[in-house]
Amino acid sequence: MSYFINPVGEDRCVFLSYEGEMPAVEFSAARYEADAVLDRRHWHRLVVDVTQLQSVPTALELFDFASGLSSSTSRTRRVALVVRPEQERHARLVQEVARRGCVSLTYFLDPDMAALWVKQSTAGREI
C-alpha cells in the first residue's frame, strides 16, 4: 500500500490519500503520521481519501479505524472521509462510530465537497 500526506498551508488542512491494498497496521500508521503533521502545525482539518484502495475494507477494519480516530484525535478536529459509492455502507458505520467517540467526521462521495465541508466547518475557530 502507498499513501500520501499533503499539508496545504492556505487551507490549514492535511490531505491523506491511500492507494492499493490496505493492511490495517499501515493504514493506522499513515493516519498517525497525518495526525502528527496536524499537531505540529496546530491545524484541525483532515481529509482522508480511500477511493483508490483496491479492496473495500471490512466493517471490522473500519470500526477499528473509527475507534482509533476517537482515541487519538483532538476534539476540535474535523475529519472528512472520501469514499467510493460501494464503500458508502461501511463509511456510514465509520461516521457513526467516530461521532459516538466525539469526533466530527462526515463521509463524502465527492472530494471537492469533502474539502469544502472541512473548510467551512472550522471557519472562525482557527488557532
Secondary structure, DSSP 8 states (H G I E B T S, - for coil): -EEEEEEETTTTEEEEEEEE---HHHHHHHHHHHHHHHHHHT--EEEEEEEEESS---HHHHHHHHHHHHHHS-TT-EEEEE--GGGHHHHHHHHHHHHHTT-EEEEES-HHHHHHHHHHHTTT---
